[in-house]
Amino acid sequence: MSSAFEAEPVARGTIPTIKQSWADLFRWQQRVSITNEHGEIATEWQSPEPLQNPIKLLMQLSARDWLFFVVGYLAWTADAFDFHALSIQTVKLAAYYNTSKTNITTSITLTLLLRSVGAAMFGLAGDRFGRKWPMVVNMIVLGLLQIATIYSSTFQQFLAVRSLFGLFMGGVYGNAIAMALENCPVNARGLMSGILQQGYSFGYVLAACANLGVGGSTESWKTVFWIAAGFSIAVGLVRILFPESQQFLSAKNSGKPSKVTPTAFWRSTRLMLTQEWRMCIYCIILMTWFNYYSHTSQDSYTTFLLTQKSFPNSAASRGSIIMKAGACIGGTIIGYLSQPLGRRRAIILAALISAVLIPAWILPTTEPALSASGFFMQFFVQGAWG
């Protein structure tokens, strides 16, 4: 049971909020606003909730809960596999299309730019048609786009297909997280969401394992894409075997409107921007930094080992596998510890430690040293995400 003490109300306005947030960062208790049965709001200092035994939390999930979670996790993992099948094979693709590595990474930029558009599109589709069939279509089309990439004979065709890939990539996470967590017990969702987040890093590990297995020949990139295509399509077909989201069905049966039109969506968006524009700007800056932080530290690391450190494909793949294994572990552990530590403190500490590790991450010349520093770099980078 957490102890509580009266606190000053949450500040309003940009400068007062900044000052209050800075001061709160150095206080162990958390400022919490409580609304009573009369609608009156009081602000309290509460001690952080103690850590719960993760084994007990995991045991709360039934076999059915685990099935739903695993399929959602695999969808998110397949999405990451599809994306990183390209990023870890930049050198091969540059040789195949007879272009520069910089031009190949343009496809990564286009994918990430259009990812947000795809997220909005599939979010609207999920509200209108349910979570099941948009996810099925999403995963199968992702697999087909991987195959289309294999048969792209020109670099222009390649860029066009990867742009389409970005649209469908953006729709995966929302439906995957809904499927994975909707059936989880409420007090286990924090731990399970942290584990789910690491599915993205695990997808990178699998893609790097595939790259290690196929070797370093120029044409071998296609094999990795075939594996990615089969993975995504398989997850889409498995999703057909599971029922529609219970939350969506309950809303539909209760008479709540399930169809969200683009007009209604943009009307709500304008209202939200009018009322919360400061928070929107803050969140955009924060998430821009977060994505820059993670993608610049992982997407081209295999290319860095191949070109700057002159590693063979096998050594570069092993280094990438160890690096993202650190991400899987760090994201889970730091995410779990952030419950008592506080989310902001966990993010700041992880980011500062990863900054200190930068020299050790890029200066060594041997595979063991770079693998070890890569492991700890991603331990803290993904720890900040977790």
C-alpha positions, 0 to 999 in steps of 0.5 A: 500500500503506497503512502500519500501526502498532499501536494500542490496541484499540477501546474498549468502553462508551459513554463510552470509545467517545465519548472514543476516537472524538473523539480518532481524529477528529483523527488522519489514520490509521484505527483498524482491527481485523484478524483473523488465520487463528487468530481473533486480533484485532489493532488497527492504525493504517492510512493511508487508501487513496489515491484510485483513478482513477474512469475506470478504475473505471467501465471495469471494468463490462461492458455487462451490469453497466451495464445492471443499474446503469442500471435500478436507478438509474432505479428509485431516480430514479423513486421520487424523481420520484414523491415530489417531484412532490408536494413541489414542487407544494404551492402548486398542490395547496393551491389545488386542494383549497382547503386550507392548504399545511401540510395538504398537507405532512401528506401528506409526513409520512405518506409518510415515516412509512410508508416505514420500514414499507414497507421492512421489508415489501418486505425480507421479501418480497425474502428470500422471493420474490427481488428481481425480482418484488417490485421489479416489483410495487413500481414498477407499484403506485407508478405506479398510486398516482400515478394514484389521487392524480390522481383523488382528489376529496377531501383525505381521499382524497388523504391516504389514497392518499399514505399507501399511497404511503409503504408502497410507496415504502419498498420501492424502495431496497433492491431498486434498490441490489441490482440496481444494485450486485450485478454491479459489481466489488467495488473499483468499488462505492464509486464506483458506490454514490455515483453511485447515491445521487444518483439521488434528487437527479436524480429531484428535478431531473426533477420540477422540470423537469416542473413548469417545463414544465407551467407554474403553473396549478392543474390542471397538477399532474396532468400532472406526476403522469401523467409520474411514473406513466408513469416508474414503470410503465415501469421496472417493465415493464423490470425484467421483462426482466431475470433474478432476482438471482444472489445470491438464486438462488445462496443458493436453489440452495445449499440455504440457507433463502430464506423468512424468516418475520415470527416469525424476523425479529422474533426476530432483531431482538430479539436484535440490540436486546439486543446492540447497543442503544446502536448502534441508538439512535445510528444512529436519532438519526444517521439522524433528523438526516440525514433532517431535514437533507436534507428540510427543506432541499429539500422545501419550497424551491420553496414558499419561493421561490413564497410568501416570495420571490414568484417565478413558477412558472418562476423557482421551478422553475429555482431548484429545478433548479439547487439539486438539480443541486448535490446531484448533483455534491456527493454524488458529489464529496464521497462520492468524496473521503471515501475518503482523508478519512474518512467522519466528517470528510467528514460533519462538514465538509460539515454545518458548511459548509452551516450557514455557508451558511444566511444566503446560502441564505435572505436574497437576493431575486433568482433568480441569488443564491438559485439559486447559494446553493441550489446550494452548500447542496445540494452540501454537504447531499448531500455529507454523504449521499454 
